Amino acid sequence: MNDIKEIISLLQNPTKEDITLIQKAHDFVQKAHEGHVRNNDEPYFSHLFSTAKNIAELGMGATTIAAGFLHDSIEDAKVTPKEIEKEFGKEILFLVEGVTKLGKIKYRGTTRYNESLRKLFMAMSQDIRVLIIKLCDRLHNMQTLEYVSKEKQLRIAKETLEIYAPIAYRLGIKKLQRDLEDLAFAYVYPKDFEEIKKILKNKKEEVEDHLEKFEKSLKKELAKNNITNFHIDHRVKSLFSLYKKLQKYEGDVEIIYDISALRIIVPEIPDCYKVLGIIHGMWRPLPGRIKDYIASPKLNGYRSIHTTIFTGDGGIIEVQIRTEDMHKEAEFGIASHVSYKYGLKEKTTNPNLVWLRNILPGRSSLDSKSDSESSTNDVPGWIKELVEYQKEAGEEFLDNVKNDFFEERIFVFTPIGDVIDLPKDSSVIDFAYAIHTDIGNHMSGAKVNGKFMAIDTILRNGDRVEIETKKSAKPSQRWLESCKTTLAKRHIRNELENNKK
């Protein structure tokens, strides 16, 4: 139990220095937390080990794993920052202090909780590894949640479902998101959880039969077309994901076709399209169910081709086609691109993750303010906006964050094809302010999909929007009723105030 070899085995080509660093951190915290126990009477060290292991499972490097071991040492073991710096260096101290500053969050919608969230988002904008350590720490806390009081269980689970799991999703770390959601689901909605478990079990058995038959036929068809370098696996929809989808479709499980999906993993991008052509040549696709996330990736970096086909034996199956790199990105998101030594991996071609270069070691601030400020230059818009929220105050802060950043999203295009990420039910006004404050403040009209539309038009996923401006145009009080985002509302109020003056 808690054997350091478990963690070492998860590293890719570890150097002697990597192994020495992880072993040193392991031994250091084992001694520092000697005699400390958790609510389940296990040594506190078991939590630190599990957190470090979770970090290693995401493919992170030795520096982040060592910081994972040390993440509670300042707060709970009274180890001084000076001591950590002396033993492990400035970079690991920066990560440990980043996690320590987040503190113990109390989920009560209070000013104190808002302050904790502000710290979380600020840490996220400075070095993504701080957030990954925090998410892995939270995952193990959720795995051992049964040992705390009922009141605490609900508070921690609710916070996980509403804040931490959505952050994992927006960073593309599907593995963490799925685990956090399902663990929290059992505590927040226990009756629904049991119901969904039954539905999933029954439906899975039915779908698996179609999947097995289809997979055999597909392998033959690919071989006929000289495609032999591929592998296939299945994925089953997570419990909470199925719960959300059933809510969307008013509980009708028969029209949810992706409870189980077949994944085909091929070497190169052209192979993805070749496989898609072979599948559509043999099996009829459902109209409107072909999604090309390779040509248009999701904002969290997810890339894949999805198609849903009739199998010919009464079954309907979703097929996902991707490369090995895309598969790693789909599971580990940002974590699959973070290299503790080299920053963003050179072979990364995903344009949605290039911003990472500027928040990795060498650019993140250890003790330099100017580095810290420059490190946020190419962070995605939604993370920049979260940092802007530091200026927000009051009880509505948490609700605004959840509504603006963690609810269902839509992706809307500019005339030149740039993607703007907005909350569902956003209007043309929200879009204009998401582009630039001046464009919002001087908007005079808009075209949606080439047609002139009212500026209070609610946008749909995939809409193409063009904003027209005039120097004399100004926002009106009525605009506040027609926008969804706090960002747009804040800019409108500011401009109305300025115009009064």
Rosetta blueprint (number, residue, H / E / L):
1 M L
2 N L
3 D L
4 I H
5 K H
6 E H
7 I H
8 I H
9 S L
10 L L
11 L L
12 Q L
13 N L
14 P L
15 T L
16 K H
17 E H
18 D H
19 I H
20 T H
21 L H
22 I H
23 Q H
24 K H
25 A H
26 H H
27 D H
28 F H
29 V H
30 Q H
31 K H
32 A H
33 H L
34 E L
35 G L
36 H L
37 V E
38 R L
39 N L
40 N L
41 D L
42 E L
43 P E
44 Y L
45 F H
46 S H
47 H H
48 L H
49 F H
50 S H
51 T H
52 A H
53 K H
54 N H
55 I H
56 A H
57 E H
58 L L
59 G L
60 M L
61 G L
62 A H
63 T H
64 T H
65 I H
66 A H
67 A H
68 G H
69 F H
70 L H
71 H L
72 D L
73 S H
74 I H
75 E H
76 D H
77 A L
78 K L
79 V L
80 T L
81 P H
82 K H
83 E H
84 I H
85 E H
86 K H
87 E H
88 F H
89 G L
90 K H
91 E H
92 I H
93 L H
94 F H
95 L H
96 V H
97 E H
98 G H
99 V H
100 T H
101 K H
102 L H
103 G L
104 K L
105 I L
106 K L
107 Y L
108 R L
109 G L
110 T L
111 T H
112 R H
113 Y H
114 N H
115 E H
116 S H
117 L H
118 R H
119 K H
120 L H
121 F H
122 M H
123 A H
124 M H
125 S H
126 Q H
127 D L
128 I H
129 R H
130 V H
131 L H
132 I H
133 I H
134 K H
135 L H
136 C H
137 D H
138 R H
139 L H
140 H H
141 N H
142 M H
143 Q H
144 T L
145 L H
146 E H
147 Y H
148 V L
149 S L
150 K H
151 E H
152 K H
153 Q H
154 L H
155 R H
156 I H
157 A H
158 K H
159 E H
160 T H
161 L H
162 E H
163 I H
164 Y H
165 A H
166 P H
167 I H
168 A H
169 Y H
170 R H
171 L L
172 G L
173 I L
174 K H
175 K H
176 L H
177 Q H
178 R H
179 D H
180 L H
181 E H
182 D H
183 L H
184 A H
185 F H
186 A H
187 Y H
188 V H
189 Y L
190 P H
191 K H
192 D H
193 F H
194 E H
195 E H
196 I H
197 K H
198 K H
199 I H
200 L H
201 K H
202 N H
203 K H
204 K H
205 E H
206 E H
207 V H
208 E H
209 D H
210 H H
211 L H
212 E H
213 K H
214 F H
215 E H
216 K H
217 S H
218 L H
219 K H
220 K H
221 E H
222 L H
223 A H
224 K H
225 N L
226 N L
227 I L
228 T L
229 N L
230 F L
231 H E
232 I E
233 D E
234 H E
235 R E
236 V E
237 K L
238 S L
239 L H
240 F H
241 S H
242 L H
243 Y H
244 K H
245 K H
246 L H
247 Q H
248 K H
249 Y L
250 E L
251 G L
252 D L
253 V H
254 E H
255 I H
256 I L
257 Y L
258 D L
259 I L
260 S E
261 A E
262 L E
263 R E
264 I E
265 I E
266 V E
267 P L
268 E L
269 I H
270 P H
271 D H
272 C H
273 Y H
274 K H
275 V H
276 L H
277 G H
278 I H
279 I H
280 H H
281 G H
282 M H
283 W L
284 R L
285 P E
286 L L
287 P L
288 G L
289 R L
290 I L
291 K E
292 D E
293 Y L
294 I L
295 A L
296 S L
297 P L
298 K L
299 L L
300 N L
301 G L
302 Y L
303 R L
304 S L
305 I E
306 H E
307 T E
308 T E
309 I E
310 F E
311 T L
312 G L
313 D L
314 G L
315 G L
316 I E
317 I E
318 E E
319 V E
320 Q E
321 I E
322 R E
323 T E
324 E H
325 D H
326 M H
327 H H
328 K H
329 E H
330 A H
331 E H
332 F H
333 G H
334 I H
335 A H
336 S H
337 H L
338 V E
339 S E
340 Y L
341 K L
342 Y L
343 G E
344 L E
345 K L
346 E L
347 K L
348 T L
349 T L
350 N L
351 P H
352 N H
353 L H
354 V H
355 W H
356 L H
357 R H
358 N H
359 I H
360 L L
361 P L
362 G L
363 R L
364 S L
365 S L
366 L L
367 D L
368 S L
369 K H
370 S H
371 D H
372 S H
373 E H
374 S H
375 S L
376 T L
377 N L
378 D L
379 V L
380 P L
381 G H
382 W H
383 I H
384 K H
385 E H
386 L H
387 V H
388 E H
389 Y H
390 Q H
391 K H
392 E L
393 A L
394 G L
395 E L
396 E L
397 F H
398 L H
399 D H
400 N H
401 V H
402 K H
403 N H
404 D H
405 F H
406 F H
407 E L
408 E L
409 R E
410 I E
411 F E
412 V E
413 F E
414 T L
415 P L
416 I L
417 G L
418 D L
419 V E
420 I E
421 D E
422 L E
423 P E
424 K L
425 D L
426 S L
427 S E
428 V H
429 I H
430 D H
431 F H
432 A H
433 Y H
434 A H
435 I H
436 H L
437 T H
438 D H
439 I H
440 G H
441 N H
442 H L
443 M E
444 S E
445 G E
446 A E
447 K E
448 V E
449 N L
450 G L
451 K E
452 F E
453 M E
454 A L
455 I L
456 D L
457 T L
458 I E
459 L L
460 R L
461 N L
462 G L
463 D L
464 R E
465 V E
466 E E
467 I E
468 E E
469 T E
470 K L
471 K L
472 S L
473 A L
474 K L
475 P L
476 S L
477 Q H
478 R H
479 W H
480 L H
481 E H
482 S H
483 C L
484 K L
485 T L
486 T H
487 L H
488 A H
489 K H
490 R H
491 H H
492 I H
493 R H
494 N H
495 E H
496 L H
497 E H
498 N H
499 N H
500 K H
501 K L
